[in-house]
């Protein structure tokens, strides 16, 4: 019987490692492996385009960061339509789907509702004892527990091999990009991708503990922001904006910005406007983003049109410099 398995956890918890090892076990049973990330020492079919998705049949699809592809905000996009087809036809096509995400609510509700098992990995220290000389060696092992649809769970299961062996089957530094497009992107899709890249850049900052991408810019959520970041004792809320020609596409003015400030205050969070540099070659790098503090004294509240890029830069700081500024020491 075909199954859909979601693997959840924060960065460094072993999600990709666990998914890869489960995929290797399936491949050893003779099944075809499809993956949207590079596997080493495991034969597989790469999935990069819409045409690639159509060929997934009679096998196992390993999908890292599936929320980038079937994200709730893109429910009318080509990406969502294609992946929904796989989800709904996985039994007819004899496909098992393994996917990763930091949080289950980050993926489309359709996918959550048909997920068979919810798996939570954790990397734990372990002491190995040599039976010959009783010498001890401290290593790390990957453990996991899974839950079914009604909440029943398994005991902790430990992968036997050490982490350096488990990690030899994929590129631990690879970043998963959005699915390649074969047709022109809509403004909504471009906006979603911009938010995704900002999330990646934000998550690379050492002082950030967790990043959450909010579906539909806060629609059906208590937040009026695109991205929420959590750090020690503080919460940051970001409204991600694009850059067009020499201006930042703010789109929100006056009362709307004041409402955002009040919304952040209700969550005890610090609000910011985030926008990319004009040089956009590496938008998953925090060096290529600016953030502008949003407060009741901001000059943005006085504007009725999109601000000039250079002007907003003067009132902003580089994302990579956030932890070195006084703004993070200010209470919301």
C-alpha positions as CSV (number, residue, x, y, z in Angstrom):
1,X,0.0,0.0,0.0
2,X,1.4,3.4,-1.0
3,X,2.2,5.8,1.8
4,X,3.1,9.4,2.3
5,X,5.6,10.1,5.1
6,X,6.4,13.6,6.4
7,X,9.7,14.1,8.3
8,X,9.7,17.2,10.5
9,X,12.3,19.0,12.6
10,X,14.5,22.1,13.0
11,X,17.7,22.5,11.1
12,X,20.4,20.0,12.0
13,X,17.9,17.4,13.4
14,X,18.7,14.9,10.7
15,X,15.6,15.2,8.5
16,X,17.4,14.8,5.1
17,X,19.8,12.1,6.5
18,X,16.8,10.0,7.7
19,X,14.9,10.4,4.5
20,X,18.0,9.4,2.5
21,X,18.6,6.3,4.5
22,X,14.9,5.3,4.2
23,X,15.2,5.8,0.5
24,X,18.4,3.7,0.4
25,X,16.5,0.8,2.1
26,X,13.8,1.1,-0.5
27,X,16.3,1.1,-3.3
28,X,17.9,-2.1,-1.9
29,X,14.5,-3.7,-2.2
30,X,14.6,-3.0,-6.0
31,X,12.4,0.2,-6.1
32,X,13.2,3.2,-8.3
33,X,14.2,6.3,-6.4
34,X,13.3,9.8,-7.5
35,X,14.7,12.8,-5.6
36,X,14.8,16.6,-5.9
37,X,18.3,16.7,-4.3
38,X,21.6,15.0,-5.2
39,X,22.2,11.5,-3.9
40,X,25.6,9.8,-3.7
41,X,26.1,6.1,-4.0
42,X,22.4,5.6,-4.5
43,X,21.0,5.2,-8.1
44,X,18.2,7.7,-8.6
45,X,16.2,9.7,-11.1
46,X,16.6,13.5,-10.5
47,X,13.4,15.6,-10.3
48,X,14.0,19.3,-11.4
49,X,11.2,20.2,-13.9
50,X,7.5,19.7,-14.4
51,X,8.3,17.2,-17.1
52,X,10.3,15.2,-14.5
53,X,7.3,15.1,-12.1
54,X,5.2,13.5,-14.8
55,X,7.6,10.5,-15.1
56,X,7.4,9.6,-11.4
57,X,5.8,6.1,-11.3
58,X,6.4,2.8,-9.5
59,X,8.9,4.0,-7.0
60,X,9.8,6.3,-4.1
61,X,9.9,10.1,-4.3
62,X,12.3,11.8,-1.9
63,X,11.4,15.5,-1.6
64,X,13.5,17.7,0.5
65,X,11.8,21.0,1.7
66,X,8.6,20.1,-0.1
67,X,7.0,23.2,1.4
68,X,9.0,25.2,-1.2
69,X,7.0,23.5,-3.9
70,X,3.6,22.8,-2.5
71,X,3.5,25.8,-0.2
72,X,0.0,26.9,0.8
73,X,0.3,30.4,-0.8
74,X,0.7,28.9,-4.3
75,X,-2.5,26.9,-4.3
76,X,-3.4,28.1,-7.8
77,X,0.1,27.8,-9.2
78,X,1.4,25.3,-11.7
79,X,3.7,23.9,-8.9
80,X,0.8,23.1,-6.6
81,X,-1.3,21.6,-9.4
82,X,1.5,19.2,-10.4
83,X,2.4,18.1,-6.9
84,X,-1.3,17.7,-5.9
85,X,-1.6,15.4,-8.9
86,X,1.2,13.2,-7.4
87,X,-0.3,13.3,-3.9
88,X,-3.8,12.2,-5.1
89,X,-2.5,9.6,-7.6
90,X,0.3,8.1,-5.5
91,X,-1.7,4.9,-5.0
92,X,-2.5,4.5,-8.7
93,X,1.1,5.3,-9.7
94,X,2.5,3.0,-6.9
95,X,4.4,5.9,-5.4
96,X,5.6,6.3,-1.8
97,X,6.4,10.0,-1.0
98,X,8.9,11.0,1.7
99,X,9.1,14.7,2.3
100,X,10.8,17.1,4.8
101,X,9.7,20.3,6.4
102,X,10.5,22.2,9.6
103,X,6.9,22.3,10.7
104,X,3.9,20.4,9.5
105,X,1.9,23.6,9.1
106,X,4.4,24.8,6.6
107,X,3.0,22.5,3.9
108,X,-0.3,22.6,2.1
109,X,-3.3,21.3,4.1
110,X,-4.1,18.8,1.4
111,X,-0.7,17.2,1.9
112,X,-1.0,17.2,5.7
113,X,-4.4,15.5,5.5
114,X,-3.1,12.6,3.4
115,X,0.2,12.1,5.3
116,X,0.3,8.5,6.6
117,X,3.1,9.0,9.2
118,X,4.6,12.0,10.9
119,X,8.3,11.3,11.7
120,X,10.5,13.2,14.1
121,X,14.3,12.5,14.0
122,X,16.8,13.5,16.6
123,X,20.6,13.1,16.8
124,X,21.8,11.7,20.1
125,X,25.2,11.0,21.6
126,X,26.0,7.4,22.1
127,X,29.0,5.6,23.7
128,X,30.4,2.6,21.8
129,X,32.2,-0.1,23.8
130,X,34.9,-2.2,22.2
131,X,34.3,-5.8,23.4
132,X,38.0,-6.7,22.9
133,X,39.6,-4.1,25.1
134,X,36.6,-2.4,26.7
135,X,37.7,0.9,25.2
136,X,35.0,3.5,24.8
137,X,34.2,5.9,21.9
138,X,31.7,8.7,22.0
139,X,29.7,8.9,18.7
140,X,26.4,10.3,17.5
141,X,23.5,8.3,16.2
142,X,20.3,9.2,14.4
143,X,17.1,8.2,16.2
144,X,13.5,8.8,15.2
145,X,10.0,8.2,16.3
146,X,6.9,8.2,14.1
147,X,3.2,8.9,14.7
148,X,0.3,7.7,12.7
149,X,-2.8,9.7,11.8
150,X,-4.5,9.1,15.2
151,X,-1.4,9.9,17.3
152,X,-0.2,6.4,18.0
153,X,3.6,6.4,18.1
154,X,6.5,4.0,17.9
155,X,9.3,3.6,20.4
156,X,12.6,5.4,19.5
157,X,14.3,3.7,16.5
158,X,18.1,4.0,16.1
159,X,19.9,3.9,12.8
160,X,22.9,1.5,13.4
161,X,25.5,3.3,11.2
162,X,27.5,6.3,12.5
163,X,26.6,9.8,11.2
164,X,29.6,10.0,9.0
165,X,28.4,6.9,7.1
166,X,24.8,8.1,7.0
167,X,25.9,11.4,5.7
168,X,27.9,9.9,2.8
169,X,24.8,9.3,0.7
170,X,24.0,13.0,-0.1
171,X,25.5,16.5,-0.2
172,X,25.0,17.9,3.3
173,X,25.6,21.5,2.0
174,X,23.3,21.5,-0.9
175,X,20.5,24.1,-1.0
176,X,17.2,23.0,-2.6
177,X,16.0,25.6,-5.1
178,X,12.5,26.1,-6.3
179,X,11.2,23.8,-9.1
180,X,12.4,24.9,-12.5
181,X,9.7,26.7,-14.5
182,X,8.8,25.9,-18.1
183,X,6.5,28.8,-18.4
184,X,6.5,32.5,-17.3
185,X,6.1,33.0,-13.5
186,X,3.2,35.0,-12.1
187,X,3.8,37.9,-9.7
188,X,2.5,35.7,-6.9
189,X,5.0,33.0,-7.7
190,X,7.8,35.5,-7.8
191,X,6.8,37.0,-4.5
192,X,6.7,33.5,-2.9
193,X,10.2,32.7,-4.2
194,X,11.5,36.0,-2.8
195,X,10.1,35.1,0.6
196,X,11.6,31.6,0.4
197,X,15.0,33.0,-0.4
198,X,14.8,35.5,2.4
199,X,14.0,32.6,4.8
200,X,17.1,30.8,3.7
201,X,19.2,33.9,4.2
202,X,17.7,34.6,7.6
203,X,18.2,31.0,8.8
204,X,22.0,31.2,8.1
205,X,22.4,33.8,10.9
206,X,23.9,32.1,13.9
207,X,21.7,34.0,16.4
208,X,18.5,33.0,14.8
209,X,16.9,29.9,16.4
210,X,14.0,29.2,14.0
211,X,12.4,30.8,11.0
212,X,8.8,30.4,10.0
213,X,7.3,31.3,6.6
214,X,3.7,32.5,7.1
215,X,1.2,31.4,4.4
216,X,-0.7,34.1,2.4
217,X,1.0,37.0,4.2
218,X,-0.9,36.3,7.3
219,X,-4.3,35.5,5.9
220,X,-6.0,32.9,8.2
221,X,-3.2,33.7,10.7
222,X,-2.8,36.1,13.6
223,X,0.3,37.6,11.9
224,X,0.3,40.4,9.3
225,X,3.8,39.5,8.1
226,X,5.5,37.1,5.7
227,X,8.3,35.7,7.8
228,X,8.7,35.3,11.6
229,X,12.1,34.6,13.2
230,X,12.7,33.5,16.8
231,X,15.9,34.1,18.8
232,X,16.8,34.0,22.4
233,X,14.1,36.0,24.3
234,X,12.9,37.9,21.2
235,X,10.7,37.6,18.1
236,X,11.2,39.4,14.8
237,X,8.5,39.9,12.1
238,X,9.4,40.7,8.5
239,X,7.4,42.0,5.6
240,X,9.3,41.0,2.5
241,X,9.3,43.5,-0.4
242,X,10.6,43.3,-3.9
243,X,12.8,45.9,-5.8
244,X,11.7,47.2,-9.1
245,X,13.9,49.6,-11.1
246,X,15.1,52.2,-8.5
247,X,12.3,51.8,-6.0
248,X,11.2,49.3,-3.3
249,X,7.8,47.9,-4.0
250,X,6.3,48.8,-0.7
251,X,2.6,48.4,-1.7
252,X,1.4,49.2,1.9
253,X,1.1,52.8,3.1
254,X,-0.2,54.9,6.0
255,X,-2.8,53.1,8.0
256,X,-1.8,49.6,6.7
257,X,1.8,50.1,8.0
258,X,0.5,51.3,11.4
259,X,-1.7,48.2,11.6
260,X,1.4,46.1,11.0
261,X,3.2,47.8,13.7
262,X,0.3,47.2,16.1
263,X,0.1,43.6,15.0
264,X,3.8,43.1,15.8
265,X,3.3,44.8,19.2
266,X,0.4,42.5,20.0
267,X,2.8,39.6,19.5
268,X,5.6,41.3,21.5
269,X,7.7,41.3,18.3
270,X,10.0,43.7,16.5
271,X,8.7,44.6,13.0
272,X,10.9,45.1,9.9
273,X,10.6,45.7,6.2
274,X,13.0,43.3,4.3
275,X,14.1,43.9,0.7
276,X,17.0,42.6,-1.5
277,X,20.0,44.3,-2.9
278,X,20.0,45.4,-6.5
279,X,22.6,42.8,-7.1
280,X,20.4,39.7,-6.7
281,X,22.8,36.9,-7.7
282,X,22.8,35.2,-4.2
283,X,19.6,36.0,-2.4
284,X,20.0,33.0,-0.1
285,X,23.0,34.8,1.4
286,X,22.3,37.4,4.2
287,X,24.9,39.7,2.6
288,X,22.4,40.5,-0.1
289,X,19.4,41.7,2.0
290,X,18.5,44.9,3.8
291,X,16.1,45.2,6.8
292,X,14.5,48.5,7.8
293,X,13.1,48.7,11.4
294,X,9.4,49.6,11.3
295,X,8.1,51.7,14.1
296,X,5.8,54.7,14.8
297,X,8.7,57.1,14.0
298,X,9.5,55.6,10.6
299,X,9.5,58.0,7.7
300,X,7.7,55.2,5.8
301,X,4.5,56.1,7.5
302,X,4.5,59.5,5.8
303,X,4.8,58.1,2.2
304,X,2.0,57.6,-0.3
305,X,4.2,56.1,-3.0
306,X,7.0,53.5,-3.2
307,X,10.2,54.7,-1.6
308,X,13.4,55.2,-3.6
309,X,15.8,52.3,-3.2
310,X,18.8,54.5,-2.1
311,X,16.6,56.4,0.4
312,X,15.4,53.2,2.1
313,X,18.9,51.8,2.2
314,X,19.9,54.9,4.2
315,X,17.3,54.0,6.8
316,X,18.2,50.2,6.8
317,X,20.9,47.8,7.9
318,X,22.4,44.8,6.2
319,X,20.7,41.6,7.3
320,X,24.1,40.1,8.2
321,X,24.8,43.0,10.6
322,X,21.6,42.7,12.6
323,X,23.1,41.0,15.6
324,X,25.7,43.8,15.8
325,X,23.2,46.6,16.1
326,X,21.3,48.1,18.9
327,X,17.9,47.3,17.3
328,X,17.9,43.8,18.6
329,X,18.6,45.1,22.1
330,X,15.5,47.2,22.0
331,X,12.3,45.9,23.6
332,X,9.3,45.7,21.2
